[in-house]
Amino acid sequence: MKILVSNDDGILATGLELLAGVCADVGQVTVVAPDREQSATSHSLTLHRPLRATRRQDGAFQVDGTPTDCVLLALGALSPGKPDWVISGVNHGPNMGEDVLYSGTVAAAMEGLAAGIPSIAVSYGSFDLEHLPSHRAPLARLIKKLTSIENFPKDTLLNVNLPAVPGDQVKGVKVTTLGSRVFSEEIARMKDPWGREIYWIGGGHATWSGGADSDFQAVRQGYISVTPLHVDMTNHEFLDTVRSWSLND
């Protein structure tokens, strides 16, 4: 089994090292990751300059581009044959609810899915990484289970979030829906050295919500959440309503 591993936190990230090690117990691993932090780049591509891929002493490739760039380069030039899986992460911080729209981690997995390859995005529920290394055993069990599933849905990726607890305190795995989060005070007004107003996006704090089957609730309760996602964003239940608007009249 061939596994392509990428991320959005960069080639030196703790989570990437953990994931690559777990995947190496399952199959042949190729690591292609950004050479620096690329969080919140979503599905962006680098189109207006060439990309450089540098092979490191450990065999991994670092790319001066986005997570989506990394997967595209891996599939088109760097990987030894088409991988059986694309697995992205482990992200330093959660990717739940609306975060999946911004996440470079999820985008890397989505790019694998767009190429017809089963894909998984893995994130950790805190930016404090104290307990992340202890998740090797439960993550290994989950990856081995998922990659052994026959007839994996071709139009679906799995978004996994690990709870911010010691690995031996993980209660189990729950299949979940996306929750919802609202950021407060995420735009900071500042002045540059010349007194001109500037804005800094980020910071603030998030308020999470969701039903009993949401990713947020599962992670908060100490479970690993597994949420199936797919590319088709069509609101199928609303199609007949839009058709009734007689838009051609």
N, C-alpha and C positions, 0 to 999 in steps of 0.2 A: 504494500500500500504506500502511495506517495502522498505526502501532505505538504502543502504550501502554508507557511506561517508568516503573518505580517502583523502590524499594529499601527497605532498613531502616536504613541509616546516616544518612539525613536528606538534606534538599534541598541542602545545601552539600558533600556528600561528593565526593571526588575520583573515586571509581568511577562515580558517577551521571553526572558530567560526561563522563567517557570514553565510557560506554555510550550516552548520548544523542547524542553526536557521531557515533559509529559508526552508530547506527540512522538518523540524519539522512541518511546517504549511501545508505540503502536505501529510505526512504519518509518519509511525513509523521509527525512525532513529537509526541506529547503527553506531557509529564512531569507526573506527580502523585505526590508523595513526602511522607513525614513531615517535619514542621518541626523534628524533633530525632532523636537516636539512638533507634532502636527495635529494636536487636538482641535476639535470643532471645525475641521476643514471639510467635513461632510464628503460629498462625492465629487469634489473638485478635481480637475485635471490641469496639468501644466502644459499649455499649448503654445506659449509665446517665447519659449527658449528651449534649448536641448536639455536632456537629462543625463546625469552621470551616475553610473552604477559602479561602485567600488567593492571588490571582493576583499573581505577581511581575513585575517589569519585563521579564524575559526571556521571559515568556509561560508559564512553568511554574507549577503550583499547589503550594502547601505546605499540608498538612493537619495539624491538631493531633490526630492519631490514629495508628493502627497501619498497617503495610503493607497488611493486608487491608482496612482502612477505605479506604485510598487507592484500591485497585482497585475496590472497590464504588462509591465516589463517582464515580470516573472513568467507569465503565460506565453508571451511572445518571443522572449529571448533568453531568459536566465534559468528557467526551471528545466531539469532533465526529463522532458516528456510531460504530458498533461497530468497534473495532479488528480488524485481521486477525491481530495478534500482541500478546501481553503478554510483555515481556522485563524481568526484574528484576535489579538489580545495578548495577555490579559490586561485590559485597560485599567489605568490608575484612576479609579473613580467609577461610579455607577453609570450605566446607560439604560435608563428606564423611561417609560412614558415618551414624551416628546423629544427626549434626548436622542432617540434613534434617528431623528431627522438631521441632527447636527453632527453626529458622531463619525469621526474618521474610522473608528474601529468597526462600526456597523457597515460603513461604506465599503471598506475593504472586503468584508464578507459578501456584501451585495454585489460587488464587481465579480467575485467568483461565481455567484449565482447567475449573473447575467451571461457568463460564459458557459453555463450549463453544468457547473460543478457544485456538488453539495457543499454548503458553507455554514460555519458557526462563528458567531461573535461572542467573546467572553470578556466580562468586566467584573471588577471588584467593587463592592459597595462602599468604599471609603477612599479618601485621598491619603489617609494615614495607613501606610503599608505594613505596619508592625506584624499583623497576623497573616499577610498574604502568603509568605513561604510555607506556612503550615497547611495550606490548602492543596498541596501537591497530591495527597492521597485521594481526597474526594473528587478532585478535578480529574485525576487519572481514571478513576472508576467511571466517571461520567463520559469522558472522551472515548474510552474503550467501548462503552455501551453504545453510544451514538454512532460511532464509525462502523459498528458491526451490524447496524440495522439494514436489512435488505429492502429494496424498493423504496429508498428514501425519496420523499416527494421532490420532484425536479423543480418545482416553482416556489420552494420554501427554504428559508434559512432559519436557524435557531439562534435567538438572542438569549445568552446565559448571563445571569448576574449572581456572583458569589456574595454571601453575607459577610459583613465585617465582624466576624467572630473567629476565634481560633478554629482551625480545621477540624479538630476532634470534637467540637461542639456543634457542628453542622447537623441539623435535625433530619435532613433528607432533601429530596428534590420535589418541587411542585411545578406543574405545567400551568402557566399563567397567561393573563391578558396584559396589555400595556396599561399602566396607571396613568396618572396625570400630574404634572408639576407646574408650579407658577413661581417665577423668579421675582423677588422684590429688591428694589434698590440696586439693579444690576448695571445702571449707567451712572458713572461718577463724572461730575464736572470738575475740570481742573484748568489751570492756566499754564501756558508754556513760558519759557524764560522771557519772552517779549510781551507777556501779559495778554496774549490772545487765548480765547476760550478753546479748550479741547475736551474731548469726551473719551472715557475709557469704559469699554464694554466688558463686563465680567464682574466677579465678586458678588456682593449681595448675598442673599440666602434663598434657598428653595423651600417651598412648601409642597409636600407630596400628598396626593389623595388617590383613592382607588378602592374598588370593592374587595370582597374577601378573596377573589381569585386573581387579583392584580399582582404584578411583579413587585410593586412597592411593599405590599402587605407581606408577601412571602419572604422577601429579604429582611424586612424589619423583624420578622418572627424567627429568623435564623435558618431559613431554608434557602437552597439554591433555586432560583427561578429560571424556568426555560419557557421562552415565549416564541411561538412560531410566527415569522413575518414573511410577507411576500411582496413582490414588486408592484403588483396590480393595485393601484390606489383608487380604482373606480368604486364609487358608492353605488353598488348594484341595486340596493333597495330603493334608491332615489331615481333610477332611470325612467320609470314610467311617469313619475311626477314631472320631470323635466320635459319628457315628450309631450305631456299634456299642455305645455305652455304655447304650443303652436308657433314655434319660432320662425317658421317660413311665411307666416301671414303678414 
